[in-house]
Amino acid sequence: MGQHIRVTLTPEQRAEIEARIRATSDRAVADRLRAVLYKADGYSHQEIAHLLQLKSINTVTHWLRIYDQQGLEALCTFGYIGSEPRLDEGQRLRLVFELKTNIYNTAQQVIPWVKEQFEIEYSLRGMHTLLKRLGFTYKKGRLMPSKADPEAQRQFVAAYRRLVSELGPDDRIYFGDAVHFHHNAEAAYSWSERGRPHIILTNSGRARYNVIGVYCVQTQEFLFIQTPDNIHRGTVVELLAALRERHSTPAQIYVILDNARYHHAKDVTAYCEVSGITLVFLPSYSPNLNVIERLWKFMRKKVLKDRYHATFEQFVAAIREFFDHLDRYAEELATLLTDNFEILPAAWSDRAQAANSQI
C-alpha cells in the first residue's frame, strides 16, 4: 500500500527541499528530504532504501506517509503522532552547546534539562537515541591539567615549527621524558561475558622499573636508559652524553623536555654548554605537547595491559624486550608519534576557572 503514495513536486517545492538539505547539519533530516526527492523522481521504495542505506523499505514508506499527510514541516521536526517528541534544529544546537559546556554523567540527567528548557519530555531510550544522533558517545572523560595555558602552548608550537624549518640535514630534535613502571598488571577494556569480567592477576605494585629516553619524530631515532634506580640529574647527563656520542659534533641537537627539577640542574646545564646540546622546555602543564608521552602509553598497551608478570625479573625482561627492539613497531609508531599537537582549547581553561569560582 505504501508504494502507492504519490509525490509530485513543483519547481518551487523542489528548490525549497534542496535548500533545506544544504542548510541542515542533521543527516537524519537530510535523508528524509532526499527520500521525498527520490520518490518524486520515480524511484521505488526499495531503491530509495538502497540509495539511503536503510535497512527497511518500511522506513521510507513511513517518511513519505508523514510528508503526504502532514507536510514538509512535520517531516523535518519529527513531531508526528506516535513518535518520540523531537527537537527542532535550533533546540538541538542549544542542547549540543549545553552538553559541550557542562558534564552530564547519564542520559537520565539530560532529560530534565530538556524538559525545563523546551517543555519536551523524552523517555530514557529516546534520549539515548537523540544523543547518538547528535554525535555524542558514552565514554570516560579525559583528565586535563587545570593550569594549562593554551596561548603558551600555541607559542611553543609556533616556535617548534620555526625550529624544524631551520634544521640542517644532520641536526636533530628529540622529545625526552622519564617514566616509572610499577610492577603490576593494568586492566584494559575487552569483550567479556556479561557479569563475568576477565580476571587479571595483580602484584603488590611496590617495586618499579624506570626508563628515561628520547625519540626523534623526523627520523624515528631513539635512545633509552633503563634502570631500577631512581632517575636523577646524573642519569640525565648520562643520556645526553650518549646522545651526543651518536651524532657528529657539528650537528645541532635539541632535546624537548618538561620542567622536572633534575632537567634544570646545574650539572645538566653545564654539560649542555660544553656539548652543544640545546634543551627546549615545554610550557608548564603541557604533557599533550610531549610526543614521547604517547610512546609510554603505547608501551603500556603492548606490555602491561591485561598481562601478569609473576616476578619482578619477568616484568623487567618484558619491558627491556620492548625498548630493546622498538624497531619492530616502526610502522605503528610512524603514525602514532608525530608532531601533530593537540592544543588545549581555551574553553577548557574557562570552564576550570568558572568551576573554581563556584567553590
Secondary structure, DSSP 8 states (H G I E B T S, - for coil): -GGG------HHHHHHHHHHHHH---HHHHHHHHHHHHHHTT--HHHHHHHTT-S-HHHHHHHHHHHHHH-HHHHHHT--TTS-----HHHHHHHHHHHHHS--SSHHHHHHHHHHHHS----HHHHHHHHHHTT----------TT--HHHHHHHHHHHHHHHHT--TT-EEEEEEEEEEESS-B------BTTB-----------EEEEEEEE-TTT--EEEEEESS---HHHHHHHHHHHHHHS-TTS-EEEEE---GGGG-HHHHHHHHHHTEEEEE--TT-GGG-THHHHHHHHIIIIIBT---SSHHHHHHHHHHHHHTGGGGHHHHHHHS-S------HHHHHHHHHHHHT-
